[in-house]
Amino acid sequence: MQAARSPPANGRQSRAGNAASRVIRRSVRDGGGLRRLPECGAAHRARPPTRVYRPPCVRHKAVIVEAPMRIRVERGCRRARLRRTPMSALPAPPHTLLLATDLRGRCDRATDRARQLARQWQAQLHVVHVLPPGNESWPTLPLDLEPASPSADAAYAMQQLRREFVDDDAVQLHVIEGTPADAILELAVTIGCDLIVLGSDDEPPVGRLGRVLESLLRRSPISLLAVRKRPRSAYAQVLVGTDFTTESRYGLEAAVAWLPTARLTLMHVLDVAYQSLWLDAPHVDPLLAMEHDTMQAFLADTPLPADASTRLQTQLEHGHAERVLREVAIASGVDLIVISAFRRGLAFHILVGGTVRRIVPTAPCDVLLVRAPA
């Protein structure tokens, strides 16, 4: 015969347990989707039923929602505060660039930008043209005509490259055969490339990506620059996206170090999942103050040189990341958008968790994807 279960020591523990069982954690950055996250403190479990909106926790990225009775905006728990890290050196500018070109007309934009960056950073510039395997480059030739041999195609491509870079003796030229994305990545790894540069064909708002560009953006472990506009000078107005993560911090550090004369705008976009809070007038000011505090703490935790503050400003927006990026870039005359990602995985978080295939096609300017060390 089993012994009767003893009641809890006091009623508060029971009520706290029931309240804790109703806690739902939803990621702010992932745009929804339930997942279990670490507790932010025992004090939250013992509170009376209420709906609590806490600023996105840098460590946990969670909003704790209990019973939908009323809303109270808080400034976050102690465990959610940004943690200080030792000051470290900024990432050095790339010392080896790889320009991928298909020798078509609009590739001159990426070519001019690669040359300008190589001069600015005193970097070694490599240029590659990839020939399709076999005779795939001539799919529509009449049957009575013999296609050129691969060696003839390679010789012609090399001739075109030498003519383009006749005044740049230090440029290394490569003509290789294979699948474009695979061949570019293999060569980039072989030469120790730090940045791949290529053109972006379609003008927004078409919203399409070339197959090679899309594949490289998803797969490349190396930072990548997609050039859309014809360069007139060095980058002057730069928009840096942040979601307060480690990789976005690295992207900010790279922007500051690689572009020492550009004016930078560090922008965070609040997720549209909380549009009701944003449009609810009594909560707009506390929400903005909360996000502003998080932005300032993020900056204080980022090892930037003292003079960076003179050319760095912050901006908070609300909406869909790709739309906000485009609108702000057009309104502010931005000529480069910087986003960041870890070296691992096919997807990454940018601002509120959008993917590269939504950001790059709609951007009205060049886009730099900075790969943070894993």
N, C-alpha and C positions, 0 to 999 in steps of 0.2 A: 504494500500500500504506500503510495507516494505521499510525501509530506506536502502540506499546503504551502504554496508560494507566499513568502513573506511580502507584505506591502512595502513600497518604497519608503525611505527614511522620512521624506516629507513630500508634500504635494507639489512643491516647486520643481523638483527633479522630473516628476511625471509630466507636468505641463511643459517644461523645457524640452523634454524628449519628443512630445507631440509636436511642438512648434518646430523643432529641428527636422522632424520627418516631413514637414511641409515645405522645407526650403528647396527652392529650385534655382539652379545656377545656369545662367545663359550667357554664352560668350558675347561680349559687345562687338568684338572685331569680326567674328565669323558670320555675322548677319543672322544669327539664330542657331538652332541646333542644340539640343540638350546634351550636356556632358558633365561629369562629376569633377569638381575642382576642390582643392584643399580648403579647409575651414579658414576663415579670416579672424577667428577669435571666438572664445566661448561666450563672450558678452552678447553676441548677436543671437544666440540660441535662446537666451532667457528673456528677450524683449517681448513685450505684448504684441499681439497681431497688428501689423502695420506694413505698408508698402514702403520699402526703403530703396532709394536710388543712391548708390555710392559711386564716386568717380571711377572710371575704369582702372582697376588695379593693375599696375605695371607687371606685377609678379603673377597674379592670378587671372587678370582680365575678366572679372566676373561682376555681375550685378546680382544682388541678393534680393529676391522678391518673396515676401510672405503673403499674408492675407491682403486683398485689394481694398483696404479701408480708407487710407489717406496716404499722401506722399510727403516724405520728408527728405530733403537733400542734405547729405552729410559730406564731410571733407575726407572721408576715408579712414581706415584703421591704420595703426602704426605699422603693421606688417606690410601694408600696401605702399608705403613710402619708397621712393627711389633710393636705392642703396649706392653709397659712394664707392667708386672704384679708384685705384691708384692712377695718377696721371701717367699717360703713356704717349709715345711719339705718334704723330699723325701719320697716316699711310702715305708713303712716298708716291709721287706721280709715276705713271707707267713708264718703263724704260724700253719696252719693246711693243710696237704697234703692228697689227696685221690688218691691212686693208683688203677686203674681199670685193672683187669687181667682176662684172660680167661683160664689161667693155661696151655697154650700151650708153645711150646719150646722157641719161640722168645720173650715171655713176660719177660724173665730174663733180657733183656736190660733195659726195663722200670723199672723193680724191682730194679736193681742195681742203676739206676739214682735216683729213688725216695729215696732210702736209703741214697745215698750220699748227696742229697739236704736236707733231714731231719736232718742229722748230721751237715751240714754246717750252716743251719738256726736255729738249735735247735728247730725244729718244730715237732708237733705231726703227726705221720703217721697213716693213716687209709688205709686198703686194702679191696677191695670189689670184689667179684665174683658173677656174675648174672646168675642164672639158667633160661632157657626159661620156659614160662608157660606150665604146664602140662607135657606131654611126648614129646614135640617138639625136645628135645635134642637127641632122638633116632628115627629118621624118617625112617631108613633103616633096622630095625631089622626084622628078619624072622618072619612070622606070628605065628610059633609055639613057639616062645620065648616071655616070659613076660618081658616087660621093667621094670627097677628098679623103685621103688616108688620115688616120689619127696623127701621124707624124707631121703631115702638112698642116693640119689644124693647129697643132701645138706650135709649129714654127711661125704661123701667121699670128697667133695670139701673143707669142713672145715679141714679135716685131711690133705689134701694136703697143705693148707695154713699154718697150724701149723708146718708142717714139713719144709716148706720153711723159716718161720720166727721163728724157734725154739730158736734162740739166741737173739731175739728182744722182750723182755717182754713188752715194752711200746707200741708196735704196736697193734692197734685195728683191729680185723678181722671181716668181714661181709660177709655172704652168704645170698643172697636174691633172690626172684623169680620175674620175670617180663620182660618187654621189656628192653633190656640193656640200651639204651640211657636214657629212662625215669627213670629207677631205679637208674642209676648213678647220674643223676641230682637231683632227690628227696633226695637221701642220702647226696649228697654234700651240699644241702641247710640245711638239718636237722643238720648236724654236724658243720655247719659254715665253710665249706671248703674255702680256699683261692686259691688253685691251684689243678687242676685235672691232673694227669699224666697217660698216656697210651701209648702203643706201636703203631708204624706205620708199617703195615705189608709189603707193597709192596716196592720193591727197585726201584728208578728211573732208567731209564726214562719210566717205565711202565705207570705212570700217572693215577693210580687208588687210590681211598680211600676206606677203609673199611666203611661199612654202619654206624657202631657205631661212628667211628672217624668223619666222615663227618657230622653226625647229631649233635654231640657235638660241633664241630667247628662252625656250623651255629647257634645253639640254646643256647649254654651255656652262662649264664650271668657271669660265673666265668672264670678266666684265666686258660689256658690249655697248657700243654706241650706234644707235640707229639715226642716220642723218636724213633729215627731210628738207631742210632749207639750205639755200646757197649761202655759204659763209661770207660775211663782209668784213669781219674782224674777230678777235677773240670773244669768247662768251662773256656777255656783260650782265644780263639779267637771268638769274638761275632760280628755279623753283624746286625746293627739296621737300619731298613728302616724308612724313613720319607717322608711325603708330606707337612711338615710345618703346620700341623693342630694340634689342641689341643690334640687329642688322640695320635698322634705320639710323641708329647712332653712328654706325660705321659709314653709312652713306653720307651723313652730314659731315663727318670728319674728312671723308674723301673729297667732298665738294669744296670745303674750306682749303684743304691742302693743294688740290689739283688746280683750282681756279682762284689764285690769290688776288686777282683784281676785280672779280665779279661781285655784284651785289646779290645777296642771297635772301630768299624768303623761305623760312621754315614753316610749312603748313600742315595742320592736322585737320582732318575732316571727320566730323561726328557722324556716327552711323545713322542712316535713315530709319533703322529699326526703332529709334526713340523719337520719331517725329512728333508724336503726341506731346511728349515732354517739351520739345523745342517750341511747338506752337502754343503751348500753355503759358500765357504771359507771366503769371506769378513765378514760374520756375525758370524763365529764360535767364535772368540775371544771375541767380545762384549757379545755374549750370555753366554759364560762361565763365564765372569766377573760378569754379572748380576746375574746368579745363585749362584755364589760364595758369592756375597754380601748378597743374601737372606739367604744362609746357615749360614753365620756368624751372621747375625741379629737374626736368629732363636736360635742359640746357646747363644747369649748374653741375650736373653729373657728367657732362661731356667735356673731355679735355681739349679745349680750344685755346688758341693763342689769344693774348689780351687784345690785339688789334682786330680780332674777328668781330667783336661786338659793334664796331663802327660801320660794318657793311652787312650786318645780319639783322633781319626783322622777323617777327613771328606773325602768323595769321591763323585764325580759327574759322572753319567753315562747316556747313552742314549740307548733306545731300549725297548723291551718288558720286563716287570718287572720279570716274572718268569725265563726267559732265562738269564737275567743279574744277578739275584740273584744266580742262579746255577753256572754260569761261575766264578763269583767273589768268591763264597764260595769254589769252588774247587781250584782255583788259590791261594787263601790266606790261605787255611787250616782252614777254619771256622768250628767250631763245634756246633754253635748255631746261628740261625736266629731269631731275635725278630721283631714281627709285633704287631700292636695294633689296637684296635677297641673300639667304645663305647659299653656299655652294651645293648643298644637298637638296634633293627633291625636285619635282617638276613644277610645283606651285609655290607661291610665296605670298606673304602679307604685304600689301602696299596701302597705306593710309587705313582704310576700313576693311581690308581683306579682298579687294578686287584682284583679278588676274591680269597677267600681262597682255592677254589677247583682247582685253577691254580697254586698257590704258593706251597702248602704243598706237593702234589704228586711229584713234580720235584725237591724239595730241597734235596741235598745230605747229609743233616745233620739234627739234631734236630731242631724243630721249636717251639718257645714260642709265644703264642697268649696272649697278655696282654689286659685285659678288663679294659678300662678307666672308672672312675665313670661317670655316666650319668649327 
